Amino acid sequence: MQFSPNEDHNVSLSKFESMLKTNTVFFFDSLEFEDIIHYYLDTGKIGLAKKAIKIGLEQHPDALNLKLAKVELLVFENKLEIAEQLLDELFAIESSNEEIYIQKANIYSKKDEHYKAIDLLKMALTYTEDEADVFSLIGMEYLFVEDYQASKESFMKCLELDQQDYAALYNVIYCFEFLEDYDGAIEYLNIFLDSNPYSEVAWHQLGKQYYTKKMYQEALTAFDFAVIADDAFIGAYFEKGKVLEKMGRLNEAIENYEITLHLDDPTSFAYLRMGQCHEKLGNDILAVDFYYKTVHEDPLLDKGWTAITDFYYRKKDYQKALDYINKAIAIDDKNVMYWKRNAELNRKLHFYEEADIAYQRTVELGNYELSTWISWTDILVHLGEYETAAQTLYQAIEFYPEHAEIEYRLSGVHMLLMNTTKAEYYLKNALNIDAEYLHIVKEVFPSIFDKSSLKSIIQSFKKAPL
């Protein structure tokens, strides 16, 4: 629980901390100790929680709830065997205490024995006065075993008992989404809203479901109701802006993103969306300004750097685009998409050695797209690194076996290396896979495929009966 300045509990907390500072002894009843212990547990002050449990049990050695608080702390610290022993002792004293079952379930959960935990939580339901919390715990256990149907049903029961439990509502919708039952989610949310028409969270979630199904007008209406229910709901304004973008109402989208900036500290995502809207509207100066604000607000947001890089790329200002992607790499040199853009821009600017390094880094970071291998190989051929080009193509063929573009290039590279037999072998493979690619590869090796040894293979292939 949380203490606030207006609560009598705050007096107990101050008195307890004063006792620790002055090394004097004050008496507290067991309920006061419970409040103090749970406050420290909730705020992560584990050392103080331990002291409160120790002193509390010294003053109230038979207090069951203080012993349960000790169990909770032991479980938190993964001292599961000690916790189990203490729970067994408590069970012998009071077998109808729901907290004993809940803590036993918590131990099983920690051991990944989730079905045993569920069985114990179901037993706790027969004793507890707070069924909603127990149903929520059961729902979480089902989530751990990826039984989304059962989890959804448990969280629904939780909401039947406490319609203000928005964590349970989020979990219900999460289960619907994981099951890809968006229609079911929409139906459930509409029923929920019949009895909770001012639930901004439910309207917001309903709008997101409609957005997923590309039902943009319905989504817009749902987000409007979310804003009516709470005119400071930043998430609703942001989602509404995304819907308006999809509907082509870009100026209205910008207005909604602007509202989020006034309600709270500006976010890089809002700046990014505003920049993209202005770019679509042809407001290039404003677009760039918002892209600048995006990367300034969050230098680690890769979408911001790629947005400003791609903006200049589309304007064919490749040098400026390269400058920005290099700034991004200086911040995060393990971002594979930064390196791929760097390679492409260096290639556009005819900085082939820099492009070679960038493509190599792109592959090292795990980008194995066909276009990466092909572009890198073509750079190596341009640099006269024929042996390295061949080795690169051998790596590529492991990911894309029997792919014409790779086979043609292997033929061309081996011809440049004077390996005529291998050149002929790969040319035959390539022609059998896809003869249409031949004219494309001639652009990379303009003189190779006019050589007599390869030309005869091509002519024979063209004359061969289908």
N, C-alpha and C positions, 0 to 999 in steps of 0.2 A: 504494500500500500504506500501511498505518497503522503507525507506530512505537508501541511500548508500552514502559513502564519496564523490562520483563523481556527486551527484545530487544537483541542485540548491535548492531543497526542504530542504536539510540538513541545509542550512543557515537559513531558516525559523524556523526550529525546534530549532536550537541553540539560535536564537534570542528570541523565545518564552520562552524557559527555563531560559534564562538570565533575561527576564522581570519578571518572577516569583520570581527569587532569589533576584533581586534588588528592587522589588516592584515599578518598573517604568512602564509606559504605552507606548507600541509601537503599531503602526498601522499595520494591516495585511489585505490584501484583502480576500474576502470570500473563494476563491479557496485555498489560503494558509491555512486558518483555516480548510477546509475540509481535506487537506492532513495531517495536524497535528493531527486532531481528529481521522482519520482512522488509522494513525500510532499507536496512543496510544491504540485504540480498538484492533488492530491486535496483539499488544504485551502484551495485558492484563493489561495495566496501566489505569485502569478505573477512578481512582481519577483525574489523569491528563487530561483524555478525558473530564470529567465533567467540569473541569476548562476551557478547551479550548472551549467547547460549550458555557459556560456562557459568557466568554469574547467575543467570536465570535458574539453571538447574541446581546451583548451590542453594539458592533461596527457596526453590520449589522442586525438590528432587522427584516428586511423583507426578509432575505436570506432563500429561500425555502430549499436549500440543507442542511443548518445548522440546520434548524428545523427538517428535516428528520434524520439527524445524532442524534438529541436529541431523536427522536422516537426510533431509533435503540437501543440507550442506555436504554431507558425505557423498551423496550421489553426484552432486555438482563437481566434487573433487575426484570423481571416479574411484572412490573407496567403496566399491560395491559389496564386497564380502562383509565388511564391518556393518554397512548399512543394512544388509539382509539379516544379519544376526540380531541387530537391534529391532528390526521390524518383526521378526519372529517372536521376540519377547513381548512386544507391544500387542501383537495379534492374540497372544495367550491371555492378555489382560482385557482387551476390548476388540473382539472380532467383528463388531458392527461399525467400526469407524471407517468411513469411506476413504479418508486420507491414507490409511494403511494400504488399501488396495491400489490407490493412485500411485503411491511411492514405489510399491512392488512392481507395478506396471512400468514405471519410469526406469527401474533397474533392468527389466527385461528388454525395454526399448533400447537402452544403452548397449545391451548385449546383442542387438539385432534379432531378438526373438520377439518379433512384433505381434505375431498371432497370440502368443501367451500374454503379452501386454493387453491386447484387445479383450481377451477372456476376462482378465482381472478388472479392466475398466467397466465391462458389462456387469460384473458383480458389484462394482462401486455404485452403479446406477440404482441398485435396490436399496442403498443406504443413504445416498446423498439427497440434500435439499436443493442442490444447484446442478440439475441435470444438464443444463446448457453447457457448462464448462466441461463436463465429462463427455458429452457428445462431441464437443470440439476436440478433445484429446483422442477420442476414438477415430475421428476423421483424420487426424494427423497420422495416426498409426497406419491407417489404410493407405494414406499417401506414401508412406515409407515403403510399403509392399507393392505400390503402383496399382492398387485396386481402386481405380478412379470412380467406378460406379458406386461401390460401397462407401467410399469417402464422401462422395457427393451427397448420398442419402443421410449420412451422419451429420454433415454440416447443415443440411436442410432441417433436420430435427432440432439442431441447435438454434436455427433462426425461428422456428416455430415457437420456441420458448423465449427467445430474446431477439426481437426484430431490429434492435439497435446494434447487434454484434456485426459490425461491418467487416471484421476480419473473416468471420464465417461466410459472409456474402461473397467476399473476394474469392474464398476457397471454393465455394460452389461453382462460381463462374469459371475458375481455373480448371476445375474438373470437366465442365461442359466443353471448354475449349480444347483440352487435351483429348477428349473423346471426339472432337470435331463435330460436336452436336450444337451448331450455332442456332439452329431453329429451336432446339430444346431450351437453350439459354434465353432466347428472346421470349419464348412462351413463359418460362419461369419468372423472368424479370417483370413481365407485364402483370402476371398474377400478384407478384410481390408488391408492385406499385399500386395495385388496386386498393390495398390496405395501408400503403405507405406512400401516398402521392407526393410528399415533400422530401423524399429521400434523394438527395442530390447524388449520392454514390450509386444508387440503383439506376437513375437516369443516365449517369455517365457510363456505366457498364452497358446499359442497353444501347446507347449510341455507338459504343465500340463494336458491339455485335453486328449492328446494322452496317457499320463501316466495313467490317470484314466481308459482309455479303454484298458490298458495293451498292447498298440501298441508301444512297447519299441523302435524299430528301428526308427519309425517316430518321437517319442518324442526326441530321441537322436539327430536326424537331426535338429529339431526345436531349441533345446538348443544350438547346434553348431552355428546356424545362430544368435541366441541371443548374443553369445559371440563374433561373428564376428562384429556385430553391435556395441557392447560395450565390449571391452576386460577387463573391470574392473567390470563387472556385477556379483556381488557375488552370487545373487540368482540363476543365470543361471548355474554357476559352481556347486553350491550345488545340484540343481535339476538334473544336468547331472550326478553327482556322484551317486545319488539315482537310476537313470536309469541303469547305468553301473553295479551297485550292482545286480539289478534284472536280468541283462543279464549274470551274473556270471563273469564279467570282473573286479574283485575286485582290482587288482593293479592299473588299470586305474581310478577306483572310488576314491581310496586313493589319487592319483595324483590331481584329481579335488578338493577334500576336502583340500588338502595342499595349493592349489592356494588361496582358500578363506582365509586361515590363513595369507598369505602374503599381501593380498589386504587390509585387515582391521584388527582390533583387533580380536584375536582368539575367537571363540564361543564354548560354551559347546556342541552344537549340532554337530559341525564338529568333535570335539574330540571323541564324542560318536560314530558317524558313522565310524570313522577311527578305533576305538577300535573294533567295531563289524566286520569290514572287516578283520582286522588282526586275530581275533579269528577264523573266518571262514577259513582263510589261514593256521591256525595252528601256527601262530606267537604269542604264549601265552605271552611272555615277553613284546612284543610291545603292545598287546591288553590290558594287565593290566596297562601298563604305560599310555595309552590313557584314560582308565577308571579313573585312578587317576586324570589325568588332567581335566577330565570332572567334577568330583565332586569338585575339587579345584576351577575351573573357576566359577561354579554355584552350590553352596551347596544345593540350593532349587530345583534343577532339579531332580525329583524323578526317571526319567529314568536312570540317571547316577548311582544312588545308587543301583537300582534294577539290572542294568547291571553287576556291579562288584560283587554284592551278588550272582546273578545267575551264574556268571562265576565260582566262588568257589564252588557253589552248584553242578554244573555239574562235577567239579573235585573231588567231594565227600569230600572236605575240609569244613565240616559243621561248625566247630568252627570258621574258618576265615570268612566264610559267615555270621555267626551270629554276629561276631564283627562289620562287616561293616553295617549290617542292624540296629544294636544298635546305631551306630554313626548317621545313618540317622534318627532314632527315636528321638535322642537327639536334632536334628535340627528341626524336624517336627513331634510332637507326635500325630498329628491328621490325619496322612496319613494311611488310612485303609490298603493299600497294604503292607506297611512296617510291620504292626502288623501281617498280615496274614503270611508273610514270616518268621517273628520272631517266630510265633507259630509253623510253619512247621519245622523250624530248631531246635527249642527246643525239638520238638517231635523226630526228627532224633537222637538227642544227648541224648535222654532219660531224659531230664530235664522236667518232666511231670508237676510239679507245675508251672513252668515258662510258659509252653505251655498253661496250663489252663488259666492263667491270660491274655496271649496274645490273645487266642481265644475269651475270654469274651470282651476284648477291641475291637477286630475286629467286633464283633456283635454290640457293643455299637456305633461304628462309622458307622454302616449302611450296613455292608456286610452280606447279608442273603443268600449267596449261599449254596446249599445243602451240598457241600463238607465241608464247615465251620461247619455247625451244626453236621454233622456225625463225623468229626475228633474231635471236642470238646467233644462230648458225649463219644467217645471211650477213651479219656484222663480221663474224669471223672470216668468212669467205672474202668479204671486201678488204679485210686487213691482211689477207694472204695467209691466215693461220689455218691451213687446210687440214693438218693432222688433228688439231684441236677441234675443228669443225666436225671431223669424222667421229671423234670420241664423244662429242656432244650429241650427235645424231644417234649414236649407239645407246646413249642414256635415254634419249627421247623414245626410241623404239621399244624400250621396256614398258613404257607407259602407253604407247600407241602402236601396238604391233600391227603390221600389214596396213600402214597408212601411206597413201600415195605420196603426199607432200614430203614425207620423210624419206621414202624410198628413192624418189627422183633426186633429192638432194644428195643422198648417199652415192648415187650413180655419178652425179656431177663432181662431187668432191673427190671420189676415187679416180675419176678421169684426170682431174688436176694433179693428183698424186702419182699419175702414170700407172695406176693399178687397173689396167684395162679389163682384166677378167672380172674383178669385183664390180667395176662400172657396168659391164654388160649384165651381170647377174642382177644388180639392183634395178637396172632399167627394165629388164623383163618383168621383174616383180611389180614394179610401179605400173607398167602398161596393163598388166593383168588386173590390177586392183582398180585403176581408174585412168583411162587414157586421156580424159578431158583435162587433167592437170598438166599435161605436157607443155602446153603453150604458156602456162603461168611460170613454170620453172625455167623456161628459156630466157625469161627476163633476168633471172639470177645468174645463169650460165649462158650468156648469149652466143658464145663460140663453140661450146663443148658439144652440143647436140647436132652440130653440122659435121662432126668428125665422121669419117667413113665407117669406122667400126660400129659406132652407135647408130648412125644414119641407116645402115642396112637393117638393123634390128627393128627400128621404127617402121621402115618401109615394109618389112616382112609382116609385122604386126597388122599394119593397115590392110595388107592383101589377104591376110588369113581369113578363112570362112568363119562366119559367126556360128 
